[in-house]
Amino acid sequence: MLLRAFRTDAQLPAPDPVDNPISCAPNLASAAPERIGSGQLNLPGGRLLVLLACHAIAAIAAPALVRMLGPRALYAVAAAPAATFVWALTHAGVMRLGGALTETRPWVPELDQELAFRMTAFPWIMVLLVSGVGTLVLAYSAHYFTSTEEGLGRFAAVFVAFAGAMFGLVVADDLLLLYVFWELTSVFSYLLIGHDPARSASRWAAMQALLVTTLGGLAMLVGFIMLGQHAGTYRLSEVVADLPSGAYLVAALVLILLGALSKSAVFPFSFWLPSAMAAPTPVSAYLHAAAMVKAGVFLIGMLTPAFAADLPWRQAIWACGALTFLFGGWTALRQTDLKLMLAYGTVSQLGMIAIVLGTGTYDTALAGAALLAGHAMFKAALFLVVGIIDKTAGTREIYSLSGLGDRRPLLAATAVVAVASMIGLPPTLGFVAKEAMLAAFWNGGPWDRAMLAVLVAGAALTVAYGLRFLWGAFARKPDTAETDAAPAGPGFLAAPMLLATAGLAAGFLAPAADGLLSPYADRYPHTGHVYHLALWHGFTPALGLSLLAILTGIGVHFATHRTSAWRSVKLPLASGTVYKQALGGVDRAAVELTGRTQRGSLPFYLGVILVSLVAFAGGLLVFDGPWPHAIRLYDTPLQLVAGAVIVTAAIAAALARRRFTAMILTGVSGYGVAMLFVFHGAPDLALTQFLVETVTIVMFVLVLRRLPARFSERPLKLVRRFRVGIGVAVGVVAAAMAFVAVSGRTAAPISEQFPDPAVTYGGGHNIVNVILVDIRAWDTMGEIAVLLVAATGVASLIFGRERLLIRRGGSRPAPPKTGEQVKWLARPETSGSHQAVILQVVTRLLFHTIVLFSIYLLFTGHNHPGGGFAGGLVAGLALMFRYLAGGRAELNAAAPVDAGRLLGTGLLVAVGTGAASFAFGGTVLQSAILDFELPVVGHVHFVTSTFFDIGVYLVVVGLVLDILRSLGAEIDRHGESADPSPALAPEKEPA
């Protein structure tokens, strides 16, 4: 036997060792890094894709782990982000030297798209935050949720998947890849915010967050495409080196900013984040403190080195950030719910971070990176503290809590350390970052000094609501009964304590943090004195401004603490009123538009579409051609005859008054098209068209039996003629479009290249069949999947009535008998039927011959007219004749098999054939050609794509059988069991 192996032309080239993930270098010496123009070190990333895969595996395994282990399974799920955190720590030395870890893999080679990842100092900070905080929050969740929590497995899966999406987002070096991860975070956050679907607040908040961030992401995608098309690449590190200019760049920047600001809840998109507090507290601690809301300001920080000097980048960020900083802080001060207070505080500080990262100098970049890290630690810790209070005390309302600091001193101490970092008290990282921010703007230009006043005012508001948080959560209130809170175990307290302690320790390690963050700041121009992070710079203007903000904030706290009248002052810009009004306006406009245009008339809808086609497409054809000089109407006079038959039958069908007549005339048009295929030398297409028309006619007959013989009196004769005119005009325009399209061809048709590959590549001489089962097998796979869905839909519509009758109190009918024996020329089972004896005899004599012929078409289709689709239609016709000859019993005897199983088996065979090539080192749906000798038979030429064709054959037979049992046998049974109705009675012929 001679076996020709899988074709080697589809195999991928060997990967470049530079991009091979297993070539990761553990240190600079062994990596032999290559110096590039910017002075950075380029190293192979080595584990980026592996870590992403770990998150995916953890997400898939999470539900099963939760079922086995309960909430403790979250410790196992946390292994994926924990591994990412440890991996990132091992590359601290590379980041300190200004290195970059890169990894590239093919994604869509035909579109030159790659999975390109690049991690420099700023993304490295985000990787540490995303993975580190994610690990701690998952461990915290093991104590926050109980074993009876509904949907805990889904929560664990979505949470770790979100962590993986955030990791991919911050290390993506391709703008389109970044957008994919960007949208994944939106989808996963939607699922996490709506963790409890039974609560309307959760559903509303999840939908609001999804709409806002997705619409912003779509605007950002347009901006990315504008930059990528101009640069000729979507690689972020290359796009920023080749920027457009003028209005084109301004439009791109505005669109990108819409995405960034919406993601980070910066004005005018601030309203969605407080509403998202309907999510469980661990979700709030992660998504809304350390992960998702940081994505927008992270993108600003990544793009500011390239865009800071371009209008309107800095100006727009400053304006939106300032409004967010002040309004968010004021609204946080008004809250009585601890979680909402932190939510509005998060909105406020995201505005501050956006201002700092969007300014575009060395000092502000250094301060912004420090603020980003400090905020993630103290805000996540505070959210987790609120979760413990809520779980142990049963409330988050500050006027319902009293004396909790005395009862839970360790929890109170954790909150004090975290708040100290938030308001910028030494020796925390928050103090170091705030002093760096104030110093950067103090040493800037006039506009920086003006923004400095906003920053000081916002910092004072931060101090005020920070102190209010501590007072509301832990202070003893004379008018409130002492809160009785259950004890929190060490595992429950561990995560917030670690985060708060990390923020405190980072302040003492400020010089080390400066060494890790300065490589990011080095991307910006140096202006005069270079600032360095330190815990003590002496008595400086920045220290004085920081002290001023603290004292002012203390004063605001005590002033507002004495009275509650100020809380009635609302700032509309900080609420979601505009969003709700806009959403309501869109809903109302949709209702009005639908009411005026959707009148429930299918002819009206179709008429509008067709008239629009004639008007627009026809007008373009008349005025803009291009029309060739010579027009050849036909190759043979027989084509004119077939064309005349098609046109005449179509017009007559539109004018017919009887349903059966219209159906026959429509079939005549279809047969005329099949004859045109014959005259053009396309026997495969002609055979398929003949079979499809025949099957369609029979299906129409099955349905028309239960409909009146005539159409209704409407439309009137004049309207019918008008519709015929529209049909003729559409036909002329469609023919002209096809003619112009073919005549305007400038390149050689790709079909001219098919004859040779059909033999050498597909192993067959029937080009049409080789295209279906080999060259374009993916298309055929999709088509048979659509057939299966269509069959399921038909069956559900017909058999759904049976379920409805049962729900209304009816009895369940006897199931169809699929294995009953039918005697030769048995009496038809349906009383009153008029089956012809001659038809029954002829059908039973020819049935097996027709089935054998269909199998012949199946196996010879690779070299002669036929194939799985044509063979399946022939077998379906044989079943149709059996049904028409003897009814349900005859059909069940001819095909004692469930149609659904036949459909599923066919799809399984087709998919299995495509996957089986993996076992032989091929790709999906790749064929092998076998030539061997058999005794008696002789030489055999066989192609493995025949198995794929068998799957197509089974799907088509299953579809026809399903339709026969639905539209035929089931409608018969309904008609026999239903009461006679005048509306369904056959229409009497007019005298």
Stockholm file with secondary structure:
# STOCKHOLM 1.0

chainA/1-991         MLLRAFRTDAQLPAPDPVDNPISCAPNLASAAPERIGSGQLNLPGGRLLVLLACHAIAAIAAPALVRMLGPRALYAVAAAPAATFVWALTHAGVMRLGGALTETRPWVPELDQELAFRMTAFPWIMVLLVSGVGTLVLAYSAHYFTSTEEGLGRFAAVFVAFAGAMFGLVVADDLLLLYVFWELTSVFSYLLIGHDPARSASRWAAMQALLVTTLGGLAMLVGFIMLGQHAGTYRLSEVVADLPSGAYLVAALVLILLGALSKSAVFPFSFWLPSAMAAPTPVSAYLHAAAMVKAGVFLIGMLTPAFAADLPWRQAIWACGALTFLFGGWTALRQTDLKLMLAYGTVSQLGMIAIVLGTGTYDTALAGAALLAGHAMFKAALFLVVGIIDKTAGTREIYSLSGLGDRRPLLAATAVVAVASMIGLPPTLGFVAKEAMLAAFWNGGPWDRAMLAVLVAGAALTVAYGLRFLWGAFARKPDTAETDAAPAGPGFLAAPMLLATAGLAAGFLAPAADGLLSPYADRYPHTGHVYHLALWHGFTPALGLSLLAILTGIGVHFATHRTSAWRSVKLPLASGTVYKQALGGVDRAAVELTGRTQRGSLPFYLGVILVSLVAFAGGLLVFDGPWPHAIRLYDTPLQLVAGAVIVTAAIAAALARRRFTAMILTGVSGYGVAMLFVFHGAPDLALTQFLVETVTIVMFVLVLRRLPARFSERPLKLVRRFRVGIGVAVGVVAAAMAFVAVSGRTAAPISEQFPDPAVTYGGGHNIVNVILVDIRAWDTMGEIAVLLVAATGVASLIFGRERLLIRRGGSRPAPPKTGEQVKWLARPETSGSHQAVILQVVTRLLFHTIVLFSIYLLFTGHNHPGGGFAGGLVAGLALMFRYLAGGRAELNAAAPVDAGRLLGTGLLVAVGTGAASFAFGGTVLQSAILDFELPVVGHVHFVTSTFFDIGVYLVVVGLVLDILRSLGAEIDRHGESADPSPALAPEKEPA
#=GR chainA/1-991 SS CEEECCCGGGSCCCCCTTTCGGGCCSSHHHHCCEECTTSCEEEECCSHHHHHHHHHHHHHHHHHHHHHHGGGHHHHHTHHHHHHHHHHHTTHHHHHTTEEEEEEEEEEGGGTEEEEEEECHHHHHHHHHHHHHHHHHHHHHHHHSCTTCTTHHHHHHHHHHHHHHHHHHHHBCBHHHHHHHHHHHHHHHHHHHTSCTTCHHHHHHHHHHHHHHHHHHHHHHHHHHHHHHHHTCCBHHHHTTSCCCHHHHHHHHHHHHHHHHHHTTCTTSTTHHHHGGGSCHHHHHHHTTTSHHHHHHHHHHHHHHHHTTSTTHHHHHHHHHHHHHHHHHHHHHHCCBHHHHHHHHHHHHHHHHHHHHTTCSHHHHHHHHHHHHHHHHHHHHHHHHHHHHHHHHSCCBGGGCCSHHHHCHHHHHHHHHHHHHHHTCTTSHHHHHHHHHHHHHHTSCHHHHHHHHHHHHHHHHHHHHHHHHHHHHHSCCTTSCCCCCCCCCHHHHHHHHHHHHHHHHHHHTHHHHHHHHHHHHTTSCCCSSCCCCCSCCCSCHHHHHHHHHHHHHHHHHHHHHSCSGGGGCCCGGGSSHHHHHHHHHHHHHHHHHHHHHCCSCHHHHHHHHHHHHHHHHHHHHHHHCCCCSCCCCCSSHHHHHHHHHHHHHHHHHHHCSBHHHHHHHHHHHHHHHHHHHHHTTCHHHHHHHHHHHHHHHHHHHHHHTTSCSBCCSCSCHHHHHHHHHHHHHHHHHHHHHHHHHHHTCCSCCGGGGSHHHHHHTTSCSCHHHHIIIIITHHHHHHHHHHHHHHHHHHHHHHHHHHHHHHHTTCCCCCCCCSSCCCCTTCCCSSTTCCCCHHHHHHHHHHHHHHHHHHHHHHHHTTTSSCCHHHHHHHHHHHHHHHHHHHHHHHHHHHCCSCHHHHHHHHHHHHHHHHHHGGGGTCCTTCCCEEEEEETTTEEEEEETHHHHHHHHHHHHHHHHHHHIIIIIIIHHHHHHHSCCCGGGSCCCCCC
#=GC SS_cons         CEEECCCGGGSCCCCCTTTCGGGCCSSHHHHCCEECTTSCEEEECCSHHHHHHHHHHHHHHHHHHHHHHGGGHHHHHTHHHHHHHHHHHTTHHHHHTTEEEEEEEEEEGGGTEEEEEEECHHHHHHHHHHHHHHHHHHHHHHHHSCTTCTTHHHHHHHHHHHHHHHHHHHHBCBHHHHHHHHHHHHHHHHHHHTSCTTCHHHHHHHHHHHHHHHHHHHHHHHHHHHHHHHHTCCBHHHHTTSCCCHHHHHHHHHHHHHHHHHHTTCTTSTTHHHHGGGSCHHHHHHHTTTSHHHHHHHHHHHHHHHHTTSTTHHHHHHHHHHHHHHHHHHHHHHCCBHHHHHHHHHHHHHHHHHHHHTTCSHHHHHHHHHHHHHHHHHHHHHHHHHHHHHHHHSCCBGGGCCSHHHHCHHHHHHHHHHHHHHHTCTTSHHHHHHHHHHHHHHTSCHHHHHHHHHHHHHHHHHHHHHHHHHHHHHSCCTTSCCCCCCCCCHHHHHHHHHHHHHHHHHHHTHHHHHHHHHHHHTTSCCCSSCCCCCSCCCSCHHHHHHHHHHHHHHHHHHHHHSCSGGGGCCCGGGSSHHHHHHHHHHHHHHHHHHHHHCCSCHHHHHHHHHHHHHHHHHHHHHHHCCCCSCCCCCSSHHHHHHHHHHHHHHHHHHHCSBHHHHHHHHHHHHHHHHHHHHHTTCHHHHHHHHHHHHHHHHHHHHHHTTSCSBCCSCSCHHHHHHHHHHHHHHHHHHHHHHHHHHHTCCSCCGGGGSHHHHHHTTSCSCHHHHIIIIITHHHHHHHHHHHHHHHHHHHHHHHHHHHHHHHTTCCCCCCCCSSCCCCTTCCCSSTTCCCCHHHHHHHHHHHHHHHHHHHHHHHHTTTSSCCHHHHHHHHHHHHHHHHHHHHHHHHHHHCCSCHHHHHHHHHHHHHHHHHHGGGGTCCTTCCCEEEEEETTTEEEEEETHHHHHHHHHHHHHHHHHHHIIIIIIIHHHHHHHSCCCGGGSCCCCCC
//
